[in-house]
C-alpha cells in the first residue's frame, strides 16, 4: 500500500512540475499580474481609484506601459495625493489610459514603431536611445510580461498626456 501511495504521489508531483515547465499554467490578467509583482502598488491603487480595474481585468488584449512605485515617487510632492481625490477621477483616468494601448504589442513590435495610439486617444512617442526603448520620456526597463489579456512593459517614469 505504501508503495502504491508513494508511486501515485510521485506521479502527481511529476505531472504538476511538467505542467509548470510546459507553461500550461493559466496566466493572470494584467491587474492580478501587477498586484502579484509587488512593485506596482501605486499603479494598482490608482487604477482602482480611477475605476479602471474591471476594464484591465477584461478580455483585452491590452498593452500597458506600467510605471513602478519608484516611477510614481518621482512625481512632484502632493501630485499623486491630489490625483487620487474623488473629484480628480477623470484626470487620473486620462493619465492612466495614456499608459494603455489596445492590442497586444510585444517588444519586437514596439521597437519598430515611432508612435502608438493610446486608449486615452493621444499617441505616445516611441524611440530608441542606444539599446533602450523610450515611451515619451520613460525608459522601458522590463518588457514582454505576458498576461492572459495582454502584455505589460515596465517603465521608469509616469508619462503624462499633452
Secondary structure, DSSP 8 states (H G I E B T S, - for coil): -HHHHHHHHHHHHHHHHHHHHTT-S----HHHHHHHHSS-HHHHHHHHHTT-HHHHTSS--EEEEEE-HHHHHTS-TTHHHHHTSGGGHHHHHHHHHTTEEES---HHHHTT-SEEE-TTSSEEEEEEETTEEEETTEEEEEEEEEETTEEEEEESS-----
